[in-house]
Amino acid sequence: MYFPDLNFDFYADFLNMWRNAGLTYIRYSQIAAEVTRNVMKTQRVALPSDTKLKVTRWQNGKPVKTDATA
């Protein structure tokens, strides 16, 4: 693959940040996965249990009024 616009020095430094911090890649990925799981759990708990959806149809740049039972 050829990526002419990439600055490889920047990407090499970026990809090795975990190494510069004294971590192995495996440990880095474990920490990232744990943080992601915890964030998702928090967001799931924060979601309201009752969700509503409102759909508005548009025609010629204006909303079209429809029957509420449709």
C-alpha positions as CSV (number, residue, x, y, z in Angstrom):
1,M,0.0,0.0,0.0
2,Y,1.2,3.5,-0.7
3,F,0.1,6.5,1.3
4,P,1.8,9.6,-0.2
5,D,0.3,12.1,2.2
6,L,1.2,10.4,5.4
7,N,3.9,11.7,7.7
8,F,5.4,8.4,8.9
9,D,7.4,10.0,11.7
10,F,4.2,11.3,13.2
11,Y,2.4,8.0,12.9
12,A,5.4,6.0,14.2
13,D,5.5,8.2,17.3
14,F,1.7,8.1,17.7
15,L,1.5,4.3,17.4
16,N,4.3,3.8,19.9
17,M,2.9,6.0,22.6
18,W,2.0,3.0,24.6
19,R,5.6,1.7,24.3
20,N,6.9,5.1,25.5
21,A,4.6,4.9,28.5
22,G,6.2,1.6,29.5
23,L,3.3,-0.6,28.4
24,T,3.1,-3.6,26.2
25,Y,0.7,-3.5,23.3
26,I,-1.4,-6.3,24.9
27,R,-1.7,-4.3,28.2
28,Y,-2.5,-1.1,26.3
29,S,-5.3,-2.9,24.4
30,Q,-6.6,-4.4,27.6
31,I,-6.9,-1.0,29.2
32,A,-8.6,0.5,26.2
33,A,-11.1,-2.4,26.1
34,E,-11.9,-2.1,29.8
35,V,-12.4,1.7,29.5
36,T,-14.7,1.2,26.5
37,R,-16.8,-1.4,28.3
38,N,-17.1,0.8,31.4
39,V,-18.3,3.8,29.3
40,M,-20.8,1.6,27.5
41,K,-22.2,0.3,30.8
42,T,-22.6,3.8,32.1
43,Q,-24.3,5.0,29.0
44,R,-26.7,2.0,29.0
45,V,-27.7,2.7,32.6
46,A,-28.3,6.4,31.8
47,L,-30.6,5.7,28.8
48,P,-34.3,6.3,29.5
49,S,-36.3,3.1,29.5
50,D,-39.1,4.7,27.4
51,T,-38.1,5.8,23.9
52,K,-40.3,7.8,21.6
53,L,-39.9,8.5,17.9
54,K,-41.4,11.3,15.9
55,V,-41.3,11.1,12.1
56,T,-42.0,14.1,10.0
57,R,-42.5,13.7,6.2
58,W,-41.3,16.5,4.0
59,Q,-42.5,17.4,0.6
60,N,-41.2,20.4,-1.5
61,G,-39.1,21.6,1.4
62,K,-42.1,21.8,3.9
63,P,-43.3,19.3,6.5
64,V,-46.4,17.5,5.5
65,K,-49.0,17.0,8.2
66,T,-50.0,13.3,8.5
67,D,-52.5,11.4,10.7
68,A,-51.1,10.5,14.1
69,T,-52.2,6.9,13.8
70,A,-50.3,6.3,10.6
